């Protein structure tokens, strides 16, 4: 047992050393090709700006061509190459066509940002079946489908085992960690993306393809336009000094995940860090927290207004 413990300890130290070595030299994004889904607004739009500011070429994917064209026009001052690829991430043929279009234009895809998503809140029995299906198809199937489409291309880009071949960033949510009533379906899809990211990272180990997960908190995007901070604060779900993040906060985390090869970045301040810790180690405490501290009915009413 002592020998096993020693081996385990050495393995952990080696793992930490390797992880630090990988992050010692941030990846230079100049000239890299980045494909961003959900790029027409919110976090996706902000991520397009953040990558363009780093000198990366940016391919913008979403359903609305006009909205994508507007974002593309905003990127002109960065003097980087851009491409608009209208597509629905839940339709196989459109995903394949979009990836082929990016490959035809740039010859490669270095970074995939799986950002497209929907958010609907409310009690499970009140959610329309069409919304249930949409949450599963966009939040879960979409990222799986896009990742599957780009992985073969990324694998061909690596020159030898372990070299950088590509990076997949899956944008999830703290709702996938802090499991709240009224968010059972949305949180379930976001928890699924966290599990997918972790397993895929291990599956691709040694191929040169990196996988990260970014977990934003409530963010000032169209999806949260009708959810007021005051309503959440009145329900006890937001501490007095906390505010919604801006999309640029999540975008900076996405870029950082790629440049520094970070496995997971969870946004949000102390309240979310404590909640994350409690959910992992003392879920019973979180049950009590929701029962005693939070006005659950008020919270569910607030998040019922989620949606875009």
C-alpha positions in Angstrom: 0.0 0.0 0.0 2.9 2.4 0.8 4.4 1.7 -2.6 1.1 2.3 -4.3 0.6 5.6 -2.4 4.1 6.6 -3.4 3.5 5.9 -7.1 0.2 7.7 -6.9 1.8 10.7 -5.3 4.6 10.8 -7.9 2.0 10.5 -10.7 0.1 13.5 -9.3 3.3 15.6 -9.1 4.2 14.7 -12.7 0.7 15.6 -13.8 0.9 19.0 -12.1 4.3 19.6 -13.6 3.1 18.7 -17.1 0.0 20.9 -16.6 2.2 23.9 -15.6 4.6 23.3 -18.4 1.8 23.4 -20.9 0.5 26.7 -19.6 4.0 28.3 -19.3 3.9 29.7 -22.8 0.5 31.1 -23.8 -0.6 30.0 -27.3 -0.1 32.7 -29.9 -3.5 33.2 -31.6 -2.3 35.3 -34.5 -3.3 33.7 -37.7 -5.2 30.9 -36.0 -8.7 30.1 -37.3 -11.5 30.2 -34.8 -15.1 28.9 -35.4 -17.6 30.3 -33.0 -21.2 29.1 -32.8 -23.9 31.4 -31.5 -21.8 34.3 -32.8 -24.6 36.6 -33.7 -25.0 38.1 -30.2 -24.1 38.0 -26.5 -21.1 35.9 -25.5 -20.5 34.6 -29.0 -20.3 38.1 -30.4 -18.0 39.2 -27.6 -15.8 36.2 -28.2 -15.5 37.1 -31.9 -14.2 40.5 -30.8 -11.8 39.0 -28.3 -10.3 36.5 -30.7 -10.1 39.1 -33.5 -8.2 41.4 -31.1 -5.7 38.6 -30.7 -5.2 38.5 -34.4 -7.1 35.3 -35.1 -9.3 34.8 -38.2 -12.9 34.3 -37.1 -15.7 32.3 -38.7 -19.1 33.3 -37.4 -21.8 30.7 -37.1 -25.5 31.2 -36.2 -28.9 31.0 -37.9 -29.4 34.6 -38.7 -27.4 35.8 -41.7 -28.2 39.5 -41.2 -27.1 39.4 -37.5 -23.8 37.6 -38.5 -23.2 40.2 -41.2 -23.5 43.0 -38.6 -21.0 41.3 -36.3 -18.6 40.8 -39.2 -18.8 44.5 -40.0 -17.9 45.2 -36.3 -14.7 43.2 -36.7 -13.4 45.2 -39.6 -11.2 47.5 -37.5 -9.2 44.4 -36.4 -8.0 43.8 -39.9 -8.4 40.0 -39.6 -10.0 37.6 -42.0 -13.7 36.7 -41.3 -16.3 34.4 -42.7 -20.1 34.2 -42.1 -21.4 30.7 -42.1 -25.2 30.6 -41.4 -26.2 27.2 -40.0 -28.5 25.5 -37.5 -26.3 23.5 -35.1 -29.1 20.9 -34.7 -29.2 20.0 -38.5 -26.5 17.6 -39.6 -26.3 18.7 -43.2 -25.9 22.4 -42.2 -23.2 21.6 -39.6 -21.2 19.6 -42.2 -21.7 22.4 -44.8 -20.5 25.1 -42.3 -17.4 23.2 -41.3 -16.6 22.4 -45.0 -17.0 26.1 -45.8 -14.5 27.2 -43.1 -12.1 24.5 -44.2 -12.4 25.6 -47.9 -11.8 29.2 -47.0 -9.0 28.9 -44.4 -7.7 25.3 -44.9 -7.9 24.6 -41.2 -9.8 25.1 -37.9 -7.7 25.7 -34.9 -10.3 26.5 -32.3 -14.0 25.6 -32.0 -16.1 27.6 -29.5 -19.3 25.7 -28.8 -21.3 28.7 -27.6 -24.8 28.4 -29.2 -27.4 27.8 -26.6 -30.9 28.3 -25.4 -32.2 29.0 -21.9 -35.7 28.4 -20.7 -36.7 28.4 -17.0 -39.7 27.3 -15.0 -41.1 24.2 -13.5 -40.6 21.1 -15.5 -44.4 20.3 -15.8 -45.0 23.8 -17.1 -42.4 23.7 -19.9 -43.8 23.2 -23.4 -42.5 19.9 -24.9 -41.2 21.9 -27.9 -38.9 23.9 -25.5 -37.8 20.7 -23.8 -36.7 19.3 -27.2 -35.1 22.6 -28.3 -33.0 22.7 -25.1 -31.7 19.2 -25.6 -31.0 19.7 -29.3 -29.3 23.1 -29.1 -27.5 22.8 -25.8 -26.4 19.2 -26.0 -26.7 17.8 -29.5 -25.3 21.0 -31.2 -22.0 20.9 -29.4 -21.6 17.2 -29.8 -22.3 17.5 -33.5 -19.9 20.4 -34.1 -17.1 18.7 -32.1 -17.6 15.5 -34.1 -17.3 17.5 -37.3 -14.1 19.3 -36.5 -12.1 16.6 -34.7 -11.0 14.7 -37.9 -9.7 17.9 -39.4 -7.9 18.9 -36.2 -6.3 15.4 -36.0 -4.8 15.9 -39.4 -3.4 19.3 -38.4 -1.1 17.8 -35.6 2.4 17.1 -36.9 3.2 14.6 -34.1 1.6 13.3 -31.0 1.2 15.9 -28.3 1.6 19.0 -30.6 -1.1 21.5 -30.7 -3.7 20.3 -33.2 -6.7 22.2 -32.1 -8.8 23.4 -29.1 -12.5 22.8 -28.4 -14.1 25.2 -25.9 -17.5 24.1 -24.7 -19.5 27.0 -23.1 -21.6 25.6 -20.3 -23.0 27.5 -17.3 -22.7 27.6 -13.5 -26.3 26.3 -13.7 -24.7 23.0 -14.6 -22.9 23.0 -11.2 -25.3 24.9 -8.9 -28.4 22.9 -9.6 -31.4 25.2 -9.0 -35.1 24.6 -8.9 -36.8 26.1 -12.0 -33.7 25.3 -14.0 -33.9 21.5 -14.0 -33.9 21.1 -17.7 -31.5 23.9 -18.6 -29.2 22.9 -15.8 -29.4 19.3 -16.9 -28.2 20.2 -20.4 -25.4 22.3 -19.0 -24.3 19.5 -16.6 -24.3 17.2 -19.6 -21.9 19.5 -21.5 -19.5 19.5 -18.4 -19.5 15.7 -18.5 -19.0 15.6 -22.2 -16.1 18.0 -22.0 -14.3 16.0 -19.3 -14.7 12.7 -21.1 -13.8 14.1 -24.5 -10.6 15.7 -23.0 -9.5 12.3 -21.7 -10.6 10.6 -25.0 -8.4 13.0 -27.0 -5.4 12.9 -24.7 -2.2 12.5 -26.8 -3.8 13.7 -30.0 -2.9 17.4 -29.6 -6.5 18.4 -29.4 -7.3 20.3 -26.2 -10.7 20.6 -24.5 -11.9 23.3 -22.1 -15.2 24.1 -20.4 -16.2 27.7 -19.5 -19.0 28.2 -17.1 -20.5 31.7 -17.2 -23.0 32.9 -14.6 -25.9 35.2 -15.2 -24.8 37.5 -18.1 -26.2 40.6 -19.7 -27.3 38.9 -23.0 -30.6 38.7 -24.8 -31.4 35.4 -23.0 -31.4 37.2 -19.6 -33.0 40.5 -20.7 -36.2 39.8 -18.9 -34.6 38.4 -15.7 -33.9 41.3 -13.3 -31.1 41.3 -10.8 -33.6 42.8 -8.3 -35.9 39.8 -8.6 -33.1 37.3 -8.0 -31.8 39.4 -5.1 -35.2 39.6 -3.5 -35.4 35.8 -3.7 -32.1 35.6 -1.9 -30.3 34.1 -4.9 -27.9 37.0 -5.4 -25.8 38.7 -2.8 -26.2 42.5 -2.5 -23.0 43.5 -4.3 -23.3 40.9 -7.0 -24.2 42.0 -10.6 -24.7 40.2 -13.8 -21.5 39.7 -15.8 -21.0 41.4 -19.1 -20.5 39.2 -22.2 -16.9 40.4 -22.4 -16.1 38.7 -19.1 -17.1 35.3 -20.5 -15.3 36.1 -23.8 -12.1 36.9 -22.0 -12.4 33.5 -20.1 -12.9 31.7 -23.4 -9.7 33.2 -24.9 -7.8 32.5 -21.7 -8.9 28.9 -21.8 -7.4 28.5 -25.2 -4.2 30.5 -24.7 -3.4 28.9 -21.3 -5.0 25.5 -22.0 -7.2 25.7 -19.0 -9.5 22.7 -18.4 -12.3 24.6 -16.6 -13.0 28.2 -15.9 -16.0 28.9 -13.6 -17.1 32.5 -13.5 -18.9 34.3 -10.7 -17.7 35.6 -7.4 -17.5 34.2 -3.9 -21.2 33.2 -3.7 -20.8 30.9 -6.7 -17.5 29.5 -5.5 -19.0 28.6 -2.1 -22.0 27.1 -3.9 -19.8 25.1 -6.2 -17.8 23.8 -3.2 -21.0 22.9 -1.2 -22.6 21.1 -4.2 -19.6 18.9 -4.6 -18.9 18.1 -0.9 -22.1 18.7 1.1 -25.1 18.6 -1.2 -27.3 18.2 1.8 -26.3 21.6 2.9 -27.4 23.0 -0.4 -30.7 21.3 0.0 -31.1 23.0 3.3 -29.9 26.3 1.8 -32.7 26.2 -0.8 -35.3 25.2 1.7 -34.4 27.8 4.4 -32.5 30.7 2.8 -33.9 31.0 -0.7 -37.4 32.1 -1.6 -37.7 29.2 -4.1 -41.1 30.3 -5.5 -39.7 33.8 -6.1 -36.6 32.4 -7.8 -38.6 30.1 -10.1 -40.8 33.0 -11.0 -37.7 35.1 -11.9 -36.0 32.4 -14.0 -39.3 31.6 -15.8 -38.6 34.8 -17.8 -35.4 33.3 -19.2 -35.4 32.7 -22.9 -34.1 33.9 -26.2 
